[in-house]
Amino acid sequence: MPVLQITTNVKSQNTAELASKASSLTADVLGKPESYVMVNIQTEASMTFAGTPDPCAFLMLKSLGLNEAETSKYSEALCVFIEQHLGVPPSRTYIEFASPERHMFGWNSGTF
C-alpha cells in the first residue's frame, strides 16, 4: 500500500505522466508491486522554503513495513526524480517517511 504524495509550487507540463513515472519509481525503490502503489500530486501549490517562493517540494512516502535503514536510499532516488522532472533541487525538498501499523491503514472496506 505504498502512497507517495508530492506537493510542489512548480507547474507540471504533464501531471498524469509524472504520476505514472512516480508510481513506477516508488514500486521499484520499495520492491513492491506497482498494483498497490498510489500517487497523489499537487502542483502549483502556494509554498515557500527558507523564506522564498523559489521552486520547492514536500514529499510524503508512506508504506507498511517501510525499511527505516533504507530511507537514505529512498531520499536519494526521490530527490533525483524531483530534480529531473520538476527542476526542484534536493536542497529545497523535504521528504517525510511513515510506516503505519497495519490496523491503522484502511483498504477495501477493512484494514491491512
Secondary structure, DSSP 8 states (H G I E B T S, - for coil): --EEEEEESS--S-HHHHHHHHHHHHHHHHT--GGG-EEEEE-S----BTTB-SS-EEEEEE-TT--GGGHHHHHHHHHHHHHHHH---GGGEEEEEE---GGGSEETTEE-
